Structure formats: structure tokens, C-alpha cells
Amino acid sequence: MSIQPGNLIKTTRAAVGCPEGTVGLITEHHSVLGGDGHRIVVYVVKLHGIGNTRRFLEQDLEVLSEATL
């Protein structure tokens, strides 16, 4: 499954103020240039229950439900 805005996800890695397994909604994604010259995709996630927005990398997310457009 590819990650895109509208997908319901859960985090697979804990962060400060965001425990592992927190559910959220992808709101946007950005492609940025990494330090070694390769592209990195950063996902902006609105976290359920916590109410704030955080940025995550793809390896830290698991898709629970894909958006239907």
C-alpha cells in the first residue's frame, strides 16, 4: 500500500508525546532532499486523541485504511 493524503495510519515507532500505535490521518506529504542527495518523503499526520500534527517518515507508519477518492 502506498501512503497518500486521506489514509488512516498508525505509528510504528514511539516519539515524544506520541506513543507507538497512535492512530492518525495523513493530511499532506512533501518530498525533500536528504543530506546525501537522495529524496526523502515526509508525511504530515493529524494524530487522533492527541490533537496535534506531526511529521513522520514512511518507515514509521503503517497504513490501516486507504483513502477512496
C-alpha positions in Angstrom: 0.0 0.0 0.0 1.3 3.4 -0.8 0.9 6.3 1.7 -1.1 9.3 0.5 -3.3 12.1 2.0 -6.5 10.7 3.4 -5.1 7.4 4.5 -5.7 6.2 8.1 -2.4 5.2 9.6 -0.8 4.0 12.9 2.6 4.9 14.1 5.2 2.0 14.4 7.7 4.0 16.4 7.2 6.0 19.6 8.1 9.7 19.7 8.0 12.3 22.5 4.3 12.8 23.3 3.2 10.2 20.7 3.3 6.5 21.8 3.8 3.7 19.3 0.4 2.6 17.9 -1.1 6.1 17.8 -3.7 6.4 15.0 -3.8 9.4 12.7 -4.8 10.8 9.3 -2.3 11.7 6.6 -3.0 15.3 5.7 -0.1 16.1 3.3 3.3 14.9 2.1 6.4 16.6 1.0 9.5 15.4 -0.9 12.7 16.9 0.5 16.3 16.5 -0.5 18.3 14.5 2.1 21.8 15.3 3.2 23.4 12.7 0.9 21.4 13.9 -2.2 18.5 11.4 -2.3 14.9 12.3 -1.9 13.0 11.7 1.4 9.2 11.8 1.6 7.9 13.4 4.8 4.3 12.8 5.8 2.2 15.2 7.9 -0.1 13.3 10.2 -3.1 14.7 12.3 -3.0 12.4 15.4 -6.2 11.2 16.8 -6.7 11.7 20.5 -3.6 13.8 20.9 -5.0 16.5 18.5 -1.7 17.8 17.2 0.1 17.4 13.9 3.4 15.7 13.5 5.8 14.8 10.7 6.8 11.2 10.1 8.9 9.2 7.6 7.4 6.3 5.7 9.2 3.6 7.8 7.5 4.9 10.9 3.9 4.5 9.6 1.6 1.6 8.8 -1.5 2.1 6.6 -4.7 0.9 8.3 -7.1 2.1 5.6 -6.6 3.7 2.2 -8.5 6.8 1.1 -11.1 6.3 -1.5 -11.5 9.2 -3.9 
